[in-house]
Amino acid sequence: MFSVRKSNQRGSGEHGWLHSKHSFSFANYRDPKFMGFRSLRVINEDLIDGGSGFGAHPHDNMEIISYVASGALEHKDSMGNSSVIQPDEVQRMSAGTGIVHSEYNKMPEKQVHLFQIWIEPSSHGGAPTYAQKSFAKPLAEQDKVLVVSELGRDGSLAIKQDADLFISRLSEGKAISHTLRPGRALWLQVVRGSLAVKVGAETIQLESGDGLAVEKEAGIDVKASKAAELLMFDLK
């Protein structure tokens, strides 16, 4: 069983300096049919203009993952962390009882292309925590890289939820497979490029910005119709 979320069906937010697409209901965009998928609550694809960004704002009881597809994003938070997130890096905040942070594009003439991801935690409370890591080496060597998981296995960043996030970069014609354990589900988000995805007997063509939800299937086979990058969530 699968369903496709086309890029142009997503919600949108235009704020002058911020150009955002929402796969699920977020802020002023609300669609009862798209309130999330399993524990995956938010996928926002953001373009942030140079010299702009999100001022200090709070979060609590959410696992927040930031992935920069291009550009660079400066992060500061109430725990004293200050960093710049760049391509090949993944940042994770477990907001716990509460955290305040800001995010800015310091490059005046270049947009930041960013994916903001929220995953609902398996339990609330606890002190907030932060981690950021470069996956440049495995991404250069492997077709599918685990970057987030519940226990931080295989060098991934740990979150408080039974959810795995993989990043895959495929040259044209390259193919990968992903097997789902019984009861698991998958959300695939295309960052860029074009994919042919086989689910059971069906083959679905996906383009940049498209999403695919898969449940009650043994897995999927993915082939890049042209060079592509994708995020793949394996969810309880």
C-alpha positions as CSV (number, residue, x, y, z in Angstrom):
1,M,0.0,0.0,0.0
2,F,1.4,3.4,-0.9
3,S,0.4,7.0,-1.6
4,V,2.3,9.8,-3.3
5,R,2.5,13.4,-2.0
6,K,3.4,15.4,-5.1
7,S,5.6,18.5,-4.6
8,N,2.9,20.9,-5.8
9,Q,0.3,19.4,-3.5
10,R,2.2,20.5,-0.4
11,G,1.3,23.5,1.7
12,S,3.3,26.6,1.3
13,G,4.5,29.6,3.3
14,E,5.8,32.8,1.8
15,H,7.3,35.3,4.2
16,G,9.5,37.4,1.9
17,W,12.8,36.1,3.2
18,L,11.4,32.5,3.7
19,H,10.0,30.3,1.0
20,S,8.7,27.1,2.6
21,K,6.9,23.9,1.5
22,H,5.1,21.8,4.1
23,S,4.6,18.0,3.5
24,F,2.4,18.0,6.6
25,S,0.2,20.5,8.4
26,F,2.3,23.3,9.9
27,A,1.7,26.9,11.1
28,N,-1.1,28.4,9.0
29,Y,-1.3,25.4,6.7
30,R,-3.7,22.8,7.9
31,D,-4.9,19.7,6.1
32,P,-6.6,17.0,8.3
33,K,-5.4,14.3,5.8
34,F,-1.8,15.3,6.3
35,M,-1.1,15.7,10.0
36,G,2.0,13.5,9.8
37,F,3.0,9.9,9.1
38,R,3.5,7.6,12.0
39,S,5.9,9.4,14.3
40,L,7.1,11.8,11.5
41,R,5.3,15.0,12.2
42,V,7.0,17.7,10.0
43,I,9.0,17.9,6.8
44,N,9.5,21.5,5.8
45,E,11.6,22.3,2.8
46,D,12.8,25.8,3.3
47,L,14.7,28.3,1.2
48,I,16.1,31.2,3.4
49,D,17.3,34.3,1.7
50,G,20.7,35.7,2.5
51,G,21.1,37.7,5.7
52,S,17.7,36.4,7.0
53,G,16.6,33.6,9.3
54,F,14.5,32.5,12.3
55,G,15.0,34.6,15.4
56,A,15.1,33.0,18.8
57,H,12.1,30.7,19.3
58,P,11.2,27.8,21.7
59,H,10.6,24.1,21.2
60,D,9.8,21.3,23.6
61,N,9.0,17.6,23.5
62,M,10.1,17.1,19.9
63,E,13.0,15.5,18.1
64,I,14.2,18.1,15.6
65,I,16.5,17.3,12.7
66,S,18.0,19.8,10.3
67,Y,19.6,18.9,7.0
68,V,21.1,21.5,4.7
69,A,21.0,20.5,1.1
70,S,23.0,23.6,0.0
71,G,24.3,26.8,1.6
72,A,25.1,27.1,5.3
73,L,22.9,27.8,8.3
74,E,24.2,29.4,11.6
75,H,22.6,27.9,14.8
76,K,22.6,29.2,18.3
77,D,20.7,27.9,21.3
78,S,20.0,28.4,25.0
79,M,22.3,25.5,25.9
80,G,25.2,27.6,24.6
81,N,25.7,25.8,21.4
82,S,26.9,27.8,18.4
83,S,27.6,26.2,15.0
84,V,27.2,26.3,11.3
85,I,25.3,23.5,9.6
86,Q,26.6,22.7,6.1
87,P,25.9,20.1,3.4
88,D,27.0,16.6,4.5
89,E,26.1,17.4,8.1
90,V,23.1,16.5,10.2
91,Q,22.0,18.4,13.3
92,R,19.7,16.9,16.0
93,M,18.0,18.6,18.9
94,S,16.1,16.6,21.5
95,A,14.0,19.5,22.8
96,G,12.9,17.7,26.0
97,T,11.5,20.1,28.6
98,G,12.4,23.1,26.4
99,I,15.1,24.8,24.3
100,V,15.3,28.2,22.6
101,H,17.3,28.5,19.3
102,S,17.8,30.7,16.3
103,E,18.8,29.9,12.7
104,Y,20.3,32.4,10.2
105,N,21.7,32.5,6.7
106,K,24.8,34.6,7.1
107,M,25.7,34.6,3.4
108,P,24.2,37.7,1.9
109,E,23.9,36.6,-1.7
110,K,23.1,32.9,-1.4
111,Q,20.0,31.1,-0.3
112,V,20.1,28.2,2.2
113,H,18.2,25.1,1.0
114,L,17.1,23.4,4.2
115,F,15.0,20.4,5.4
116,Q,13.5,20.9,8.8
117,I,12.2,17.6,10.3
118,W,10.2,16.9,13.4
119,I,9.8,13.5,14.9
120,E,7.5,12.9,17.9
121,P,9.5,11.4,20.8
122,S,8.6,8.1,22.5
123,S,8.4,9.9,25.8
124,H,8.1,13.5,27.0
125,G,10.3,15.5,29.3
126,G,14.0,15.1,30.1
127,A,16.8,17.6,29.7
128,P,17.3,18.9,26.1
129,T,20.3,17.7,24.2
130,Y,22.1,18.6,21.0
131,A,24.4,16.9,18.5
132,Q,25.8,17.7,15.0
133,K,27.9,15.4,12.8
134,S,29.4,15.4,9.4
135,F,28.6,12.3,7.3
136,A,30.8,13.4,4.3
137,K,32.9,10.3,4.3
138,P,30.1,7.6,4.3
139,L,28.0,9.7,1.9
140,A,30.9,9.7,-0.5
141,E,31.5,5.9,-0.2
142,Q,28.0,4.4,0.4
143,D,24.7,4.6,-1.6
144,K,22.6,4.6,1.6
145,V,23.8,6.1,4.9
146,L,22.0,5.8,8.3
147,V,22.3,9.3,9.9
148,V,19.6,9.1,12.7
149,S,18.4,6.2,14.8
150,E,16.9,5.5,18.2
151,L,20.2,4.0,19.7
152,G,22.6,5.9,17.5
153,R,23.8,2.7,15.9
154,D,26.5,2.6,13.2
155,G,27.7,6.1,14.1
156,S,24.3,7.8,13.5
157,L,22.8,10.5,15.8
158,A,20.5,9.2,18.5
159,I,16.9,10.3,19.0
160,K,14.2,9.4,21.4
161,Q,12.0,7.4,19.0
162,D,12.2,4.1,17.1
163,A,12.8,5.8,13.7
164,D,15.7,5.5,11.3
165,L,16.6,8.3,8.8
166,F,18.8,7.4,5.8
167,I,20.3,9.7,3.2
168,S,21.0,8.4,-0.3
169,R,22.8,10.1,-3.2
170,L,22.5,8.2,-6.4
171,S,24.1,8.8,-9.8
172,E,21.9,8.3,-12.9
173,G,21.0,4.7,-13.3
174,K,22.1,3.7,-9.8
175,A,19.7,1.5,-7.8
176,I,19.2,0.7,-4.1
177,S,16.7,-1.4,-2.2
178,H,15.2,-1.0,1.3
179,T,13.5,-3.9,3.2
180,L,10.8,-3.1,5.8
181,R,10.4,-5.3,8.9
182,P,6.8,-6.4,9.6
183,G,4.7,-3.5,11.0
184,R,7.2,-0.9,9.8
185,A,6.4,2.0,7.4
186,L,8.5,4.2,5.1
187,W,8.4,7.8,4.0
188,L,10.6,8.8,1.1
189,Q,11.3,12.5,0.4
190,V,13.1,13.5,-2.8
191,V,15.6,16.3,-2.1
192,R,16.6,16.6,-5.8
193,G,16.6,14.7,-9.0
194,S,14.3,12.0,-10.4
195,L,13.5,8.5,-9.2
196,A,11.6,5.4,-10.3
197,V,10.4,3.5,-7.2
198,K,9.0,0.0,-7.3
199,V,6.5,-0.9,-4.6
200,G,5.2,-4.4,-5.2
201,A,4.1,-4.6,-8.8
202,E,3.8,-0.9,-9.2
203,T,6.5,1.6,-10.3
204,I,6.1,5.2,-9.3
205,Q,8.0,8.1,-10.9
206,L,9.0,10.7,-8.3
207,E,10.6,14.2,-8.9
208,S,12.2,16.8,-6.7
209,G,10.0,17.7,-3.7
210,D,7.8,14.6,-4.0
211,G,7.1,12.3,-1.1
212,L,6.0,8.7,-0.9
213,A,4.4,6.9,2.0
214,V,4.6,3.1,2.1
215,E,2.9,0.7,4.5
216,K,2.2,-3.1,4.6
217,E,4.8,-3.8,2.1
218,A,8.0,-5.9,2.2
219,G,10.1,-2.9,1.0
220,I,11.0,-0.8,-2.1
221,D,13.4,-0.7,-4.9
222,V,14.7,2.7,-6.0
223,K,16.5,3.7,-9.2
224,A,17.7,7.1,-10.2
225,S,16.2,8.3,-13.5
226,K,18.7,11.1,-13.2
227,A,21.1,12.0,-10.4
228,A,19.1,12.2,-7.2
229,E,19.3,12.7,-3.5
230,L,16.7,11.4,-1.1
231,L,15.7,11.2,2.6
232,M,14.2,7.8,3.7
233,F,12.5,7.3,7.0
234,D,11.9,3.8,8.4
235,L,9.2,4.2,11.0
236,K,7.6,2.1,13.7
